[in-house]
Amino acid sequence: MSIFQPILGLIIFLAATAAFSTNRHDISLKRVGIGIAAQFLIAFLLLQVSFISNGLMSLNSVVSLLQSATDRAAQYMFGYVAGGPAPFDIANPDNGFIIAFQVLPLILVVTVLSAMLFHFGVLSFLVEMMGKVLRKAFGLSGALGLGAAATIFFGTIEAPLVIKPYLSRLSRGELLALVVCSMATIAGSVIILYASVLEQTLPGSLQHLLTASLISVPAALTLAHIAAPTVASDLEVGSITKSDKTWIEVLLDAIDDAVKMIVSIVAVIIVLFAFIYLFDDLLQLLHPQLTLGAIFSQVLRPVMWLVGFDWDKAALAGELMGTKIVLNEFVSYLALADVTSFTERETIIIAYSLCGFANIASCGIIIAGLVAILPERRREVVDVTFTALILGNVATLMTGCVVSLIL
């Protein structure tokens, strides 16, 4: 890999965004420079400074602890299909991993745990502190700074809800920045899930995924500023009002929400996979070697080359990226866990490039949620969301470029 590739990639990604800017004259080169510098600084500190990286590495024990506790609880309920001892000899042990019984329970546990940490003020404190840092570094309004910080911990629609009282007062550019941040990161409730899937292929996966989300926030804010420049707002935001619910009410509500989310995940995966398989079957009627994966592998091959992959491996990286955009990053990470042709460095780069919620399904979730809150801005929400789909993927690709240069 040449150092020229990721440098060229960063230049092209920024230039392409600027080419479609709504107001190129108001783009602040200072803010763009700060955003790129912040990416490199965060990447360097978290990947190259040993005591910081070792501190994040220690978080991997959390993965093992939560996974072990969840596995035992799931095995109590579902027995051997959740990974427990089978009452018979398994002919094909490689097929013994069942997502519905060995992965989805972890979503339930982590979602409820996140709700409890928020209720007791742990997550809200972290979010508020990060919001202040982002405001000082990027000149953001207090509301946008808090919302952007929240995307590191919460999902595509949960993060905007953190600043729900202020959403109607955000400018178009601020709304775009908020949605791009939610698209370019993954929520804390699924980081542990993804880390557990990748741990065998990518040791220290929790550290890497958390680092990827942290690096992608300044990239998302930078791209949003280039695409729709805004001036600093006077909008302020105070502390998050704590719910008056008791901890047991929060626990029960979180379980109810998690169950609904799991049912939705199962339904979406089944339907999307069915459509993808159907589309692939139709493509193969035209040509036996023609598949959706083959199309994406070639269309996105030059893009992944810019991120830092050799040309012969850029096709597989492009296929994984295409899968992430059409389906979701979880499916791509499941596929990455079975890839053996990448080096350790290439595995890290593609893991960072995939680390974001920027996919078609997320667009539906965001549009449905924000339109319910901002019905008078329906068309604007739709336009902003699909713009954010593109910029969110560009942000994670920029993160891949930065990691290529740092490692």
Order of alpha helices (4+ residues) and beta strands (2+ residues): alpha-alpha-alpha-alpha-alpha-alpha-alpha-alpha-alpha-alpha-alpha-alpha-alpha-alpha-alpha-alpha-alpha-alpha-alpha-alpha
